[in-house]
Every structure is written in structure tokens, then in C-alpha cells.
Amino acid sequence: MLVERWESRYFQLCKTVLHECRFQKYECTFSIAVCLMSFMASVARVRPLLCFLKPHMSKAPVLLIGSTGPTGRQILAMAAAVGVPVRAMVRDPDRLPLDQRCGAEVVRGDVLDAVSLRQAVAGTSAVVSALGTPLLLRQVTMLSMGTRQLVAAMSAAGVGRLLCITGMGAGDSLGHGGFLYDRILLPALLGRIYADKNRQEDVVRDSPLDWVLVRPARLIDAPSKGSFRCITQFAPGDRMTTIARADVARFMVDELQRPRHHRASVNLTD
């Protein structure tokens, strides 16, 4: 935009010189040549400077949903460390104290409230969903219903990029968590949650968005290792074990800065 506006001023200057030449009935060939040469030389000087400044210009924020959870907080910190601006949507801003916001803009909202969700999405460049839900004995629907509202809000606002965290046991990651997880923990404790995570993934896959479904292995609170596996297609015998929340945050922020996956599911594990 800066280049186009700057170039238009030079075009206006050329037009003014040509008008004066025509009004004075002078031969204007030389003036035309001078204007064009000046214009091209100036563009050549300014474009490299603008290319250098471009990464430092203000950017639209990324909307982070689920910023008060342990993984969301890691994403906040990682984004701040590399200069990615974040707008954190929370139901209760008091749950994200000032000293834990890492410079993020905090707005009040709820994924089940369409009005507040549309307001939070407006003006963002992408959305990261780190929605979670506690263990419940009743049917879980918040993940899928909230994600359905989110997709609608993004589509209405023209925000196209969605990174959505679900978990090991959703989609085709089922059966790759080891005997204890697959045969005992998942069906006995997490069955209702993962039934809704599967519905949530269906909502994302059926959307027109440029989405990435991110399925971490068992999350642990540990320092980032900086290296982990990104499985996009399981081979026989592939097993997911654990991954640090900090490494999940690293993947999410890297994917925001340098998108490598599009309409794909990525399974993260050590």
C-alpha cells in the first residue's frame, strides 16, 4: 500500500509537468524522459527499504481461544517471544491477570455466544483454538457447538486460517496411544470428551477454511525439547507417547508464521 500510494504521487507529478509543457507550447519529450527516469530510479531505491520494513510493520492479531488453559498460556508466551500479536478471548478476563497476558489484547467472549465471537474474530489474521473441557459424566457438546459458531464467525469476517487443537484419540490417531491409553483411559474416562472432539473435527473438516487439526500426544508440563515428530499419515506400529505443552506452542506459532500444512491433520509426539 505504501509503494502504491508513493508511486501515484510520482505519476501526478509527471502529469503536472506534461500539462505545463503543453500549456507553454514547449517541446516536452525531454521532460517526459526526465520524469520517467526519476520515477523509476526512485522506485528502485524505495522498494528494498519497504521490503526490509515490511516484517516490522503492524500486523493484524491472531485470535487465541482457550488462552487461560495450560496450553493456551504457553502459546501466549511463545507468540510474545517471537513478536506475533495476539488477541485473547476469555469468558472472564480476571482469569488472565495482567502479568500473565504477555502483551496480548484481552477481550471478553464465549464460543457459544455468536455476537461476542464475531466481535472477537473481526480484524484478525487467523484463529488458534485451544479449547478444552473438564471431565464430565454427562454428554459433552461444547467443543463441537463452539467450533461450529467459530467457523461461522470466521467465514462471515473473511478470516480464513484456523489452527484447532484436539487430541490423541481423535480421528485416525485412535489406536496409536498404547494399550493403557487406548483400551482403558480413553473409553473409561475420556469417551464423552473424545466423542465431541470427533464431532469438532468433522465441523472443521467440513468448513471452507484453511484449517489444520493438531493432535498432541499426552501433554506434559516440561521445558521445550525443540524437536518432535509431526505425523500426518500413520504407519503400522506408529505410537504417540508424550509431548511438552511448550513444544505444542512452538508448533502452533511456527505454523502461524510459516504455514506448511493446509487442510490437514498433524499428530505431535516426542
Wavefront OBJ file of the C-alpha trace (Angstrom):
o trace
v 0.000 0.000 0.000
v 2.842 2.405 0.810
v 4.514 1.726 -2.523
v 1.317 2.214 -4.494
v 0.498 5.476 -2.719
v 4.054 6.765 -3.180
v 4.119 5.793 -6.864
v 0.807 7.543 -7.510
v 2.327 10.807 -6.302
v 5.076 10.493 -8.897
v 2.542 9.843 -11.608
v 0.722 13.016 -10.546
v 3.981 14.964 -10.717
v 4.636 13.675 -14.244
v 1.133 14.707 -15.320
v 1.666 18.195 -13.892
v 4.949 18.666 -15.772
v 3.389 17.463 -19.011
v 0.471 19.850 -18.579
v 2.809 22.796 -18.071
v 4.839 21.815 -21.125
v 1.704 21.599 -23.226
v 0.369 24.905 -21.884
v 3.643 26.672 -22.633
v 3.825 25.011 -26.077
v 7.279 23.706 -25.344
v 8.759 20.546 -26.731
v 8.112 18.125 -23.852
v 9.912 14.967 -24.965
v 12.848 15.786 -22.758
v 10.568 16.491 -19.771
v 8.787 13.189 -20.211
v 12.077 11.337 -20.211
v 13.272 13.151 -17.092
v 10.040 12.371 -15.222
v 10.068 8.696 -16.126
v 13.736 8.269 -15.282
v 13.249 9.998 -11.935
v 10.221 7.872 -11.180
v 11.905 4.537 -11.985
v 15.086 5.441 -10.108
v 13.115 6.432 -7.023
v 11.058 3.218 -7.067
v 14.253 1.193 -7.295
v 15.613 2.981 -4.223
v 12.476 2.768 -2.100
v 11.277 -0.813 -2.777
v 14.204 -2.531 -0.987
v 13.654 -0.276 2.028
v 9.961 -1.142 2.152
v 10.719 -4.839 1.816
v 13.052 -4.516 4.798
v 10.455 -2.646 6.839
v 7.533 -4.901 5.936
v 8.157 -7.544 8.655
v 8.266 -4.761 11.257
v 5.020 -3.071 10.252
v 1.982 -3.574 12.449
v 0.165 -6.861 11.829
v -3.385 -7.965 12.445
v -3.523 -10.033 15.637
v -4.148 -13.741 15.865
v -7.225 -14.672 17.887
v -6.425 -17.215 20.595
v -9.316 -19.132 22.139
v -8.549 -21.101 25.289
v -5.773 -18.779 26.463
v -6.453 -19.425 30.177
v -5.678 -23.131 29.879
v -2.161 -24.514 30.377
v -1.510 -24.980 26.649
v -3.080 -21.627 25.777
v -0.755 -19.868 28.215
v 2.238 -21.493 26.563
v 1.014 -20.277 23.173
v 0.640 -16.747 24.581
v 4.222 -16.779 25.856
v 5.670 -18.279 22.672
v 3.827 -15.804 20.436
v 5.069 -12.882 22.531
v 8.638 -14.177 22.351
v 8.670 -14.045 18.541
v 6.554 -10.931 18.096
v 3.264 -12.443 16.943
v 0.441 -10.143 18.142
v -2.367 -11.978 19.940
v -5.941 -11.160 20.859
v -7.013 -13.490 23.656
v -10.727 -14.164 24.011
v -11.721 -15.190 27.523
v -15.040 -15.584 29.285
v -13.659 -13.919 32.398
v -10.705 -11.524 31.896
v -9.870 -11.819 35.614
v -8.715 -15.380 34.925
v -5.870 -13.930 32.861
v -4.074 -11.447 35.163
v -2.129 -8.561 33.642
v 1.247 -10.101 34.486
v 0.316 -13.278 32.553
v -1.021 -11.680 29.374
v 2.377 -11.374 27.660
v 1.262 -8.177 25.960
v -1.848 -9.730 24.428
v -5.053 -7.798 23.836
v -7.719 -9.398 26.027
v -11.390 -9.354 25.046
v -14.407 -10.867 26.750
v -16.225 -13.524 24.759
v -17.629 -17.024 24.644
v -17.573 -19.522 21.779
v -21.244 -20.242 22.446
v -22.152 -16.548 22.175
v -22.269 -15.675 18.469
v -22.238 -11.891 19.000
v -19.146 -11.774 21.200
v -17.426 -14.313 18.965
v -17.985 -12.222 15.827
v -16.611 -9.163 17.620
v -13.520 -11.077 18.738
v -12.827 -12.506 15.267
v -13.200 -9.181 13.431
v -9.881 -7.752 12.280
v -7.770 -10.836 12.999
v -5.482 -12.662 10.597
v -6.022 -16.219 11.887
v -7.557 -18.147 14.780
v -5.952 -20.629 17.152
v -8.377 -22.795 19.115
v -7.024 -24.408 22.273
v -10.472 -25.142 23.640
v -10.635 -27.655 26.430
v -13.284 -29.104 28.668
v -13.165 -30.743 32.130
v -14.027 -34.358 32.767
v -17.808 -34.654 32.799
v -20.191 -37.512 33.459
v -22.794 -36.046 31.114
v -22.670 -35.654 27.346
v -20.134 -33.115 26.075
v -21.186 -30.769 23.254
v -19.312 -27.505 23.902
v -16.339 -28.310 21.679
v -18.344 -29.083 18.561
v -21.009 -26.423 19.114
v -18.441 -23.741 19.892
v -16.357 -24.678 16.874
v -19.426 -24.538 14.649
v -20.057 -20.977 15.889
v -16.381 -20.140 15.357
v -16.360 -21.368 11.745
v -19.458 -19.276 11.026
v -17.893 -16.162 12.582
v -14.637 -16.636 10.665
v -16.446 -17.160 7.381
v -18.531 -14.022 7.933
v -15.438 -11.962 8.782
v -13.334 -13.324 5.929
v -10.731 -14.848 8.266
v -9.521 -17.980 6.539
v -6.843 -19.681 8.668
v -7.791 -21.939 11.613
v -5.417 -23.988 13.767
v -7.502 -26.222 16.021
v -6.080 -28.390 18.812
v -7.977 -31.607 19.526
v -6.001 -34.553 20.912
v -4.612 -38.066 20.693
v -7.508 -40.429 20.172
v -9.450 -38.214 17.762
v -9.772 -39.127 14.106
v -7.200 -41.532 12.720
v -4.958 -41.124 15.779
v -7.275 -43.570 17.568
v -5.381 -46.748 18.355
v -1.928 -45.144 18.394
v -1.714 -44.192 22.074
v -0.621 -47.511 23.541
v -2.581 -50.220 25.321
v -3.251 -48.354 28.581
v -4.462 -45.200 26.868
v -6.392 -46.819 24.018
v -8.045 -49.628 25.965
v -8.556 -48.157 29.446
v -8.175 -44.372 29.829
v -9.855 -43.314 26.610
v -13.019 -45.430 26.825
v -13.406 -45.265 30.616
v -12.626 -41.615 31.348
v -12.398 -39.642 28.123
v -15.041 -41.278 25.951
v -17.606 -38.448 26.114
v -14.991 -35.766 25.537
v -13.474 -37.542 22.546
v -16.864 -38.232 21.021
v -17.280 -34.452 20.934
v -13.712 -33.906 19.728
v -14.559 -36.134 16.767
v -17.654 -34.051 16.081
v -15.479 -30.952 16.429
v -13.031 -32.296 13.841
v -15.920 -33.042 11.476
v -17.078 -29.421 11.754
v -13.591 -28.175 10.903
v -13.082 -30.585 8.004
v -16.459 -29.686 6.503
v -15.675 -25.955 6.636
v -14.326 -23.885 3.717
v -11.434 -22.659 5.886
v -7.710 -23.284 5.502
v -7.546 -25.487 8.583
v -5.047 -27.598 10.492
v -6.198 -30.120 13.091
v -3.451 -30.507 15.689
v -3.492 -33.645 17.845
v -0.881 -33.626 20.605
v 0.131 -36.802 22.398
v -0.276 -36.894 26.187
v 0.560 -33.360 27.279
v 3.210 -32.817 29.931
v 4.467 -29.695 31.692
v 8.132 -29.737 30.758
v 10.630 -27.468 29.022
v 10.585 -27.445 25.250
v 12.826 -30.052 23.641
v 12.726 -28.194 20.339
v 12.340 -31.405 18.360
v 9.354 -33.711 17.991
v 7.589 -35.763 15.359
v 4.822 -34.400 13.142
v 2.863 -37.398 11.870
v 0.487 -36.636 9.027
v -0.067 -40.263 7.997
v 0.242 -43.167 10.384
v 2.251 -46.238 9.508
v 1.634 -49.602 11.170
v 3.218 -49.598 14.593
v 3.390 -45.804 14.956
v 2.800 -44.847 18.562
v 2.221 -41.480 20.181
v 3.687 -41.047 23.653
v 4.058 -37.595 25.235
v 4.853 -34.041 24.219
v 5.617 -30.879 26.187
v 2.995 -28.151 26.029
v 5.836 -25.774 25.172
v 6.582 -27.804 22.034
v 2.916 -27.742 21.034
v 3.033 -23.958 21.428
v 6.188 -23.832 19.305
v 4.481 -25.795 16.541
v 1.397 -23.575 16.618
v 3.357 -20.325 16.424
v 5.694 -21.676 13.730
v 2.646 -22.706 11.694
v 1.220 -19.205 12.048
v 4.440 -17.628 10.826
v 5.370 -20.163 8.146
v 2.316 -22.202 7.112
v 3.335 -25.679 5.967
v 0.123 -27.631 6.452
v -3.190 -26.896 4.752
v -6.481 -28.723 5.338
v -4.524 -31.435 7.090
v -4.310 -33.256 10.415
v -0.966 -33.214 12.246
v -0.211 -35.520 15.169
v 2.528 -34.292 17.519
v 4.617 -36.569 19.704
v 8.148 -36.955 21.044
l 1 2 3 4 5 6 7 8 9 10 11 12 13 14 15 16 17 18 19 20 21 22 23 24 25 26 27 28 29 30 31 32 33 34 35 36 37 38 39 40 41 42 43 44 45 46 47 48 49 50 51 52 53 54 55 56 57 58 59 60 61 62 63 64 65 66 67 68 69 70 71 72 73 74 75 76 77 78 79 80 81 82 83 84 85 86 87 88 89 90 91 92 93 94 95 96 97 98 99 100 101 102 103 104 105 106 107 108 109 110 111 112 113 114 115 116 117 118 119 120 121 122 123 124 125 126 127 128 129 130 131 132 133 134 135 136 137 138 139 140 141 142 143 144 145 146 147 148 149 150 151 152 153 154 155 156 157 158 159 160 161 162 163 164 165 166 167 168 169 170 171 172 173 174 175 176 177 178 179 180 181 182 183 184 185 186 187 188 189 190 191 192 193 194 195 196 197 198 199 200 201 202 203 204 205 206 207 208 209 210 211 212 213 214 215 216 217 218 219 220 221 222 223 224 225 226 227 228 229 230 231 232 233 234 235 236 237 238 239 240 241 242 243 244 245 246 247 248 249 250 251 252 253 254 255 256 257 258 259 260 261 262 263 264 265 266 267 268 269 270
